[in-house]
Amino acid sequence: MSAITVIYADRPSPVDASSESDSLWLDTADLVRVSGWKLKPEGACKGDICIPIPPAREAEFVRADGPSLNLAAFARLLGQPVLHDDNHGVWFFG
């Protein structure tokens, strides 16, 4: 875990997260605070909208030991651009 700034919906949020290559793992509390998405049995949900996690690729999106969600993989599933600067510890979601 390291200190990272996540810019989501033009709002910067500091988090302690695990960043690995093109993956950004957020625990469920930080996920809701940063993006508004909440991990539920039916997928990632925001209000009444739920996006199912692809069953054959679940390990790419969800870690059971937390649980946590790979926000970068989820954003790519939604077609959102994802940029990150490891030197400065910043992730941007468009």
N, C-alpha and C positions, 0 to 999 in steps of 0.2 A: 504494500500500500504506500502511496506517495501523495503529496499535496498536488492537486491538479485544479486548474480553472476550466470549467466547462461553460461554454457560451452556447445557450440553447434558447431559441426564440429571442435573440438579441439581448439576453439577460445573462450576465456572468455570475457563476456560482462556484465558490471554492468547495472542493470535496477531497476526501481521502479515498482514492480509488486505485484499482489495479489496472495498469496500462501495459499491454503486451502486443507489440507489433501494431496491427490495425484493430485491436480490440480494446474497449474501455469497459471494465466491469464495475458496475455501481450496485451497492446494496439497495434493498428495497426502499429504505427511508430516503436515501439520497436520490434515487430514481424519481420518486414522487416530487421531492423538493425541486430538483433541477428541471425535470421535463413535464411533470404532470401525469406521466404514465404510471400505472400501478400494475404490478404483476399479480395475476389471478389464475385460477385453474383453466379458464377459457382463453388465456393469452395475456397480452399487454392491453390494458384498458385505460381510457381517458373518458370520464363521464359514461355515456351509454355506448361508446364506440369501443369495440374489442377487436384486436388484430391477433388471430391465432398464431402461435409459434409453429413453424413447419415441423411436424413430428419427426421426420427423417433427419432433421438438422438441429434437434433440440439442444444438443451439447454445445453448438455454436452460439446459442442465444442465452441459455439458462444454466447456472451452476446450482446444484442442489445443496452444496455446503454453505449456505448463507441465508437464504438464496440470494443470488445476484443476477442481473441482466447485463448482457453485452450491449450497451446502448449504441455503439458504433454499428454492429451487425443489424440491430433492429432498425436504425435509421436508414441503412442501405436497403433493407427489405421494403421500407416505405418510399424509397426513391429519393431520400434526402441526401444532399452532399455532406461529406464528412471530411474535415481537414484537421490535422494535428501537428503540433510542433513539440517534439519530445524535449528539445533543449530548454524550452521555456515552460513546459508543463501545461500547455493550453490545447484544448479540443474545441472545435467550432462545428456546430450543426446548423445547416442551412434550411 
